């Protein structure tokens, strides 16, 4: 009697093994794979593209460019020393500030 219960709970012979088990495993992972593909095209790829464009913009900085920093300061690049930029801020004044290259948000054009 006990063996009849065990056999009844075990299911059909061969079920869950072989090719059927692999196929159902792939089918169960399809939603996760689909979600990853959607995240890649909607979030990861555009963000990496934007980061690449920003890095190229930082590499192309030159003397005389009008810039906007992440802190909201508008200025004109006076000197470039590696990763540090000397930025002239204010109209008609000689006020200069040193800014890290990585804190430049955008280039607004030439003087």
C-alpha positions as CSV (number, residue, x, y, z in Angstrom):
1,X,0.0,0.0,0.0
2,X,2.8,2.4,0.9
3,X,4.6,1.7,-2.4
4,X,1.4,2.5,-4.4
5,X,1.3,6.0,-2.8
6,X,5.0,6.6,-3.6
7,X,4.5,5.5,-7.2
8,X,1.4,7.7,-7.6
9,X,3.3,10.8,-6.4
10,X,6.3,10.1,-8.6
11,X,4.5,11.0,-11.9
12,X,4.8,9.3,-15.2
13,X,8.0,7.4,-16.0
14,X,10.6,9.5,-18.0
15,X,8.9,12.8,-17.1
16,X,11.3,15.6,-16.4
17,X,14.4,13.9,-17.8
18,X,16.1,14.0,-21.1
19,X,15.1,16.4,-23.9
20,X,11.8,17.3,-22.4
21,X,13.4,18.5,-19.2
22,X,15.9,20.7,-21.1
23,X,13.2,22.1,-23.3
24,X,11.0,23.1,-20.3
25,X,14.0,24.6,-18.6
26,X,14.8,26.9,-21.6
27,X,11.1,27.8,-21.8
28,X,11.0,28.7,-18.1
29,X,14.1,31.0,-18.6
30,X,12.7,32.7,-21.7
31,X,10.9,35.5,-19.8
32,X,14.1,36.4,-17.9
33,X,16.1,36.4,-21.1
34,X,13.5,38.6,-22.8
35,X,13.5,41.0,-19.8
36,X,17.4,41.3,-20.0
37,X,17.2,42.0,-23.7
38,X,14.6,44.7,-23.2
39,X,16.7,46.3,-20.4
40,X,19.8,46.2,-22.6
41,X,18.2,48.1,-25.5
42,X,16.2,50.5,-23.3
43,X,18.6,51.3,-20.5
44,X,22.1,49.9,-20.7
45,X,22.9,50.7,-24.4
46,X,21.7,54.3,-24.4
47,X,23.5,55.1,-21.2
48,X,26.8,53.7,-22.4
49,X,26.4,55.6,-25.7
50,X,25.8,58.8,-23.8
51,X,28.8,58.2,-21.5
52,X,31.0,57.6,-24.6
53,X,29.8,60.9,-26.1
54,X,30.5,62.8,-22.9
55,X,34.0,61.3,-22.6
56,X,34.7,62.4,-26.3
57,X,33.4,65.9,-25.4
58,X,35.8,66.1,-22.4
59,X,38.7,64.9,-24.6
60,X,37.9,67.6,-27.2
61,X,37.9,70.5,-24.7
62,X,40.2,73.4,-25.8
63,X,41.1,76.9,-24.8
64,X,38.4,79.4,-25.5
65,X,35.5,77.0,-25.2
66,X,32.4,78.3,-23.4
67,X,31.4,75.7,-20.8
68,X,28.9,74.8,-18.2
69,X,30.0,72.9,-15.1
70,X,27.9,70.4,-13.2
71,X,27.6,73.0,-10.4
72,X,25.9,75.5,-12.9
73,X,28.9,77.8,-13.4
74,X,29.2,79.3,-16.9
75,X,32.7,80.2,-18.0
76,X,35.4,80.3,-20.7
77,X,38.4,77.9,-20.6
78,X,41.6,80.0,-20.1
79,X,44.1,77.2,-19.6
80,X,44.2,73.4,-19.6
81,X,46.7,71.5,-17.4
82,X,46.0,67.8,-17.7
83,X,42.8,67.1,-15.7
84,X,42.5,70.7,-14.3
85,X,41.0,73.5,-16.3
86,X,41.4,77.2,-15.4
87,X,38.0,78.8,-16.2
88,X,37.3,82.5,-16.4
89,X,33.9,83.4,-14.9
90,X,32.0,86.7,-14.9
91,X,31.7,89.3,-17.6
92,X,34.5,91.9,-17.6
93,X,36.3,90.5,-14.6
94,X,39.5,88.6,-14.1
95,X,37.9,86.0,-11.7
96,X,39.3,82.6,-12.5
97,X,38.5,79.2,-11.0
98,X,40.2,75.8,-11.3
99,X,37.8,73.1,-12.3
100,X,38.3,69.4,-12.7
101,X,37.8,68.2,-16.3
102,X,35.3,65.5,-15.1
103,X,33.0,68.2,-13.7
104,X,32.3,69.8,-17.1
105,X,28.6,69.2,-18.1
106,X,28.5,70.7,-21.6
107,X,30.4,72.9,-24.1
108,X,28.3,75.8,-25.1
109,X,30.5,77.0,-28.0
110,X,33.4,79.3,-28.8
111,X,34.2,82.8,-27.5
